[in-house]
Amino acid sequence: MAIRPDKDILNEHAKFNKFDKYKAKKADTMKVADISQADIDASKSRSYSVIDLETARDISQNPTLTQEELNELKKAAKEKRNIEPTGKFAK
């Protein structure tokens, strides 16, 4: 076998060199916390003040909802204050 400087391991497939193998990996996607209109609408219901985070995520179909945002939604509903959608749901 010939020693190739662009390969780390001798039996590494010749199709891939160091650069191409790592370039082909997908970048990790970052989840951004945001509040959707469905979250805001659900927060106006009577029982919203007692639900937990997982239930709130299931109701609104928003997997990026965080505990801090849930607390903010509950507080805004209690004070009858308007809140706007944030993140990718913003207009």
NUTI-549183 format. One line per field, with one value per residue (C-alpha): y, x, z; residue in one letter; residue number from 1. Coordinates in steps of 0.001 Angstrom, whole numbers, always signed. Example, Ala and Ser with C-alpha at 12.3 -4.5 7.8 and 13.67 -1.06 7.14 Angstrom:
# residues 2
yy = -4500, -1060
xx = +12300, +13670
zz = +7800, +7140
type = A, S
seq = 1, 2
//
This chain:
# residues 91
yy = +0, +3472, +6007, +9036, +12299, +13291, +10202, +9620, +5884, +3534, +1742, +4972, +5116, +6999, +8859, +11000, +13155, +15001, +18121, +16518, +14090, +16826, +19335, +16974, +17117, +19161, +22153, +21845, +23852, +26197, +26286, +29795, +30409, +32230, +32802, +32007, +33396, +29958, +30274, +33686, +32458, +29421, +31602, +33373, +30223, +29716, +26609, +27885, +29084, +25512, +23669, +22608, +23239, +19953, +20411, +23987, +22787, +20132, +22573, +25191, +22813, +25025, +22846, +25882, +27286, +27670, +27796, +31517, +32267, +30151, +32109, +35358, +34206, +33251, +36586, +38550, +36637, +37262, +41003, +41094, +42607, +42211, +40314, +40050, +36991, +36822, +35115, +33448, +34060, +37859, +39760
xx = +0, +1146, +1283, -788, -264, -3936, -5181, -5097, -5644, -4280, -7555, -9569, -11598, -9842, -13022, -12766, -9871, -9680, -11414, -14339, -15235, -15696, -17170, -20062, -21345, -24456, -24201, -26080, -29265, -29775, -33184, -34358, -36881, -39961, -43619, -46219, -49722, -51056, -49207, -50768, -54258, -53894, -52675, -56045, -57885, -58846, -56808, -53564, -52215, -51888, -50431, -46802, -44267, -44752, -48522, -48139, -45802, -48331, -51238, -49511, -47348, -44343, -41367, -39138, -41246, -39144, -40111, -39260, -41576, -44313, -43975, -44118, -47279, -48935, -47987, -49272, -52563, -52973, -52339, -54487, -51558, -51054, -48004, -46662, -45273, -41472, -38719, -39737, -43418, -43000, -44778
zz = +0, -776, +2025, +1196, +3117, +2782, +4674, +8433, +8203, +5556, +4891, +4661, +1474, -1298, -2194, +925, +1955, +5275, +4018, +2167, +4936, +7540, +5123, +4401, +8015, +8594, +10869, +14150, +14169, +17049, +18658, +19282, +22010, +20826, +21629, +18962, +18563, +19544, +22869, +23455, +22577, +24853, +27723, +27773, +28846, +32489, +33174, +31619, +34961, +36263, +33247, +33020, +30263, +28374, +28261, +27037, +24279, +23248, +23182, +21061, +18961, +19785, +20836, +21490, +24338, +27494, +31164, +31364, +28447, +29993, +33236, +31246, +29455, +32753, +34311, +31299, +31364, +35092, +34679, +31508, +29641, +25877, +24669, +21103, +19287, +19257, +17282, +14037, +14844, +14942, +12183
type = M, A, I, R, P, D, K, D, I, L, N, E, H, A, K, F, N, K, F, D, K, Y, K, A, K, K, A, D, T, M, K, V, A, D, I, S, Q, A, D, I, D, A, S, K, S, R, S, Y, S, V, I, D, L, E, T, A, R, D, I, S, Q, N, P, T, L, T, Q, E, E, L, N, E, L, K, K, A, A, K, E, K, R, N, I, E, P, T, G, K, F, A, K
seq = 1, 2, 3, 4, 5, 6, 7, 8, 9, 10, 11, 12, 13, 14, 15, 16, 17, 18, 19, 20, 21, 22, 23, 24, 25, 26, 27, 28, 29, 30, 31, 32, 33, 34, 35, 36, 37, 38, 39, 40, 41, 42, 43, 44, 45, 46, 47, 48, 49, 50, 51, 52, 53, 54, 55, 56, 57, 58, 59, 60, 61, 62, 63, 64, 65, 66, 67, 68, 69, 70, 71, 72, 73, 74, 75, 76, 77, 78, 79, 80, 81, 82, 83, 84, 85, 86, 87, 88, 89, 90, 91
//
